[in-house]
Amino acid sequence: MKNKKIVRILMAASCFTFASVKVFELMSGSLQNRGRDLIVLALFLMLGSLYVYLFWRDRNSPGS
């Protein structure tokens, strides 16, 4: 389904965008919320990687 592929690409792009925003906040922010920001950064990176994996898995499947 083409719509599912577009959604996965957009979700991966948005996750990696939010992760880059968190990196910028970590570099310029205070030390007060550093632990929470690191957890959120890791979460966005994992979700983005999951969407990329799902996209590539569906793209390389024999049925598509």
BASE-155997 format. One record per residue: residue in three letters; x negated, y, z negated of N, C-alpha, C in turn; residue number from 1. Coordinates in pm, 1 decimal, always signed. Example, Ala and Ser with C-alpha at 12.3 -4.5 7.8 and 13.67 -1.06 7.14 Angstrom:
ATOM  residu       n.u       n.v       n.w      ca.u      ca.v      ca.w       c.u       c.v       c.w  num
ATOM     ALA   -1319.0    -569.0    -780.0   -1230.0    -450.0    -780.0   -1320.0    -330.0    -780.0    1
ATOM     SER   -1285.0    -225.0    -708.0   -1367.0    -106.0    -714.0   -1290.0      +3.0    -787.0    2
***
This chain:
ATOM  residu       n.u       n.v       n.w      ca.u      ca.v      ca.w       c.u       c.v       c.w  num
ATOM     MET     -84.7    -116.6      +0.0      +0.0      +0.0      +0.0     -90.0    +123.7      +0.0    1
ATOM     LYS     -69.7    +209.1     +97.3    -155.7    +324.6    +112.9    -137.5    +425.4      -1.1    2
ATOM     ASN     -15.6    +440.6     -49.4     +10.9    +536.6    -155.6     -66.9    +501.1    -282.1    3
ATOM     LYS     -79.3    +372.1    -312.2    -152.8    +329.8    -431.0    -300.3    +366.9    -419.3    4
ATOM     LYS    -355.7    +355.0    -299.0    -496.0    +389.3    -278.1    -519.8    +538.1    -296.9    5
ATOM     ILE    -427.8    +620.2    -246.0    -442.0    +765.5    -261.2    -434.1    +804.9    -408.1    6
ATOM     VAL    -341.7    +742.7    -480.9    -327.6    +772.9    -623.4    -453.9    +733.4    -699.2    7
ATOM     ARG    -511.6    +618.2    -666.2    -634.0    +574.8    -735.5    -751.1    +666.8    -704.6    8
ATOM     ILE    -761.5    +714.1    -582.2    -868.3    +808.0    -547.8    -850.5    +938.4    -623.8    9
ATOM     LEU    -728.1    +989.0    -629.3    -701.7   +1114.1    -701.8    -725.4   +1098.7    -851.8   10
ATOM     MET    -686.5    +985.4    -908.1    -708.3    +962.1   -1051.0    -857.1    +952.1   -1083.2   11
ATOM     ALA    -932.8    +884.0    -997.0   -1077.4    +872.7   -1019.2   -1142.0   +1010.2   -1010.5   12
ATOM     ALA   -1102.0   +1089.1    -911.8   -1159.0   +1223.8    -896.0   -1125.4   +1311.3   -1016.3   13
ATOM     SER   -1001.7   +1303.1   -1064.5    -964.6   +1385.3   -1179.8   -1036.8   +1339.5   -1306.5   14
ATOM     CYS   -1055.5   +1209.3   -1324.5   -1128.7   +1159.8   -1442.3   -1273.5   +1207.2   -1440.3   15
ATOM     PHE   -1337.7   +1198.7   -1323.6   -1476.0   +1243.6   -1315.6   -1486.3   +1395.4   -1329.2   16
ATOM     THR   -1384.2   +1468.6   -1283.0   -1383.2   +1614.4   -1301.0   -1372.6   +1649.3   -1448.6   17
ATOM     PHE   -1280.0   +1584.0   -1519.7   -1266.7   +1609.7   -1663.3   -1392.8   +1568.3   -1738.7   18
ATOM     ALA   -1458.3   +1462.0   -1695.2   -1583.0   +1420.7   -1759.4   -1691.0   +1525.9   -1739.2   19
ATOM     SER   -1697.4   +1584.8   -1620.0   -1797.8   +1689.6   -1597.1   -1766.5   +1814.9   -1678.4   20
ATOM     VAL   -1638.1   +1843.8   -1698.6   -1601.0   +1956.7   -1785.0   -1644.8   +1929.2   -1928.8   21
ATOM     LYS   -1627.6   +1806.1   -1973.9   -1670.4   +1770.9   -2109.5   -1822.4   +1780.6   -2125.2   22
ATOM     VAL   -1897.0   +1742.5   -2021.4   -2042.8   +1756.6   -2026.8   -2079.2   +1903.6   -2039.9   23
ATOM     PHE   -2012.0   +1988.6   -1964.1   -2037.8   +2132.3   -1973.7   -2004.6   +2184.1   -2113.7   24
ATOM     GLU   -1893.7   +2138.6   -2171.0   -1857.5   +2180.5   -2306.4   -1959.5   +2131.5   -2408.4   25
ATOM     LEU   -2009.9   +2009.6   -2389.8   -2111.2   +1958.1   -2481.5   -2239.8   +2039.3   -2473.5   26
ATOM     MET   -2276.8   +2080.6   -2354.1   -2400.5   +2156.2   -2336.6   -2390.6   +2297.1   -2394.4   27
ATOM     SER   -2272.8   +2356.5   -2388.9   -2260.5   +2495.2   -2432.3   -2178.9   +2512.6   -2560.1   28
ATOM     GLY   -2120.8   +2405.7   -2610.9   -2032.7   +2417.1   -2726.4   -2103.0   +2404.1   -2859.3   29
ATOM     SER   -2021.2   +2410.7   -2962.8   -2074.5   +2397.7   -3097.7   -2092.2   +2250.4   -3132.8   30
ATOM     LEU   -2159.8   +2225.9   -3240.3   -2184.9   +2089.5   -3285.9   -2068.1   +2032.4   -3364.9   31
ATOM     GLN   -1968.5   +2113.3   -3390.5   -1859.5   +2073.2   -3478.0   -1776.3   +1958.9   -3419.0   32
ATOM     ASN   -1747.7   +1962.9   -3290.1   -1662.3   +1861.6   -3228.2   -1739.8   +1770.1   -3134.7   33
ATOM     ARG   -1867.0   +1755.5   -3156.9   -1951.0   +1679.8   -3064.2   -1912.0   +1532.5   -3057.8   34
ATOM     GLY   -1880.4   +1470.5   -3169.9   -1843.6   +1329.1   -3170.3   -1715.8   +1303.3   -3092.7   35
ATOM     ARG   -1616.0   +1388.0   -3113.9   -1490.1   +1373.5   -3041.2   -1510.3   +1396.3   -2892.0   36
ATOM     ASP   -1590.7   +1495.0   -2856.1   -1617.8   +1522.7   -2715.4   -1692.4   +1408.0   -2648.7   37
ATOM     LEU   -1783.5   +1343.8   -2720.3   -1853.7   +1228.2   -2664.3   -1759.5   +1110.5   -2641.2   38
ATOM     ILE   -1664.9   +1090.6   -2730.9   -1567.4    +983.2   -2714.6   -1477.5   +1010.4   -2594.4   39
ATOM     VAL   -1432.1   +1134.2   -2580.1   -1347.5   +1170.8   -2467.1   -1425.9   +1160.3   -2336.6   40
ATOM     LEU   -1552.3   +1200.0   -2338.2   -1636.8   +1187.8   -2219.5   -1650.9   +1041.9   -2177.9   41
ATOM     ALA   -1677.4    +954.4   -2272.7   -1690.5    +812.3   -2242.4   -1559.0    +755.2   -2189.8   42
ATOM     LEU   -1447.2    +798.5   -2246.5   -1316.8    +751.5   -2201.2   -1291.5    +792.1   -2056.3   43
ATOM     PHE   -1318.9    +917.8   -2021.6   -1298.1    +962.9   -1884.2   -1390.6    +890.9   -1787.0   44
ATOM     LEU   -1514.4    +865.1   -1827.6   -1606.4    +792.3   -1739.8   -1560.5    +648.6   -1717.7   45
ATOM     MET   -1512.0    +583.4   -1822.8   -1463.7    +446.1   -1808.6   -1338.4    +440.1   -1721.5   46
ATOM     LEU   -1245.9    +533.3   -1742.3   -1124.8    +533.4   -1660.9   -1156.2    +562.8   -1514.1   47
ATOM     GLY   -1245.1    +658.0   -1489.4   -1283.7    +687.9   -1352.0   -1349.8    +568.9   -1285.4   48
ATOM     SER   -1435.6    +500.4   -1358.4   -1501.2    +381.1   -1304.0   -1400.0    +270.2   -1277.5   49
ATOM     LEU   -1301.3    +256.8   -1364.0   -1197.1    +156.6   -1344.2   -1118.6    +185.0   -1217.2   50
ATOM     TYR   -1081.2    +310.5   -1194.5   -1007.0    +344.3   -1073.4   -1090.4    +323.5    -948.2   51
ATOM     VAL   -1219.2    +353.2    -953.9   -1306.1    +327.3    -838.5   -1315.4    +177.6    -813.5   52
ATOM     TYR   -1330.3     +99.3    -919.0   -1336.3     -47.0    -904.7   -1207.4    -101.0    -843.7   53
ATOM     LEU   -1092.2     -54.6    -893.2    -965.1    -102.1    -839.1    -948.3     -63.3    -693.3   54
ATOM     PHE    -994.0     +55.3    -658.1    -986.2     +98.8    -518.9   -1071.8     +10.0    -429.9   55
ATOM     TRP   -1195.6     -15.1    -470.4   -1285.0     -96.3    -388.4   -1241.4    -242.1    -384.1   56
ATOM     ARG   -1183.5    -292.3    -492.1   -1136.9    -430.5    -494.0   -1021.7    -450.0    -395.7   57
ATOM     ASP    -926.5    -355.6    -393.5    -814.9    -364.6    -300.6    -860.1    -341.0    -157.5   58
ATOM     ARG    -959.2    -257.4    -141.3   -1007.8    -227.0      -6.1   -1079.4    -346.7     +54.6   59
ATOM     ASN   -1150.2    -422.5     -27.1   -1227.4    -535.6     +22.7   -1152.8    -668.5     +16.7   60
ATOM     SER   -1026.5    -666.3     -27.6    -951.9    -792.1     -34.7    -914.1    -837.6    +105.9   61
ATOM     PRO    -907.2    -968.3    +129.2    -879.3   -1019.1    +263.7    -740.3    -987.4    +315.5   62
ATOM     GLY    -644.1    -962.3    +228.3    -508.1    -935.6    +271.4    -482.6    -795.9    +322.0   63
ATOM     SER    -575.1    -701.8    +298.0    -547.9    -564.2    +337.2    -611.0    -528.5    +469.3   64
***
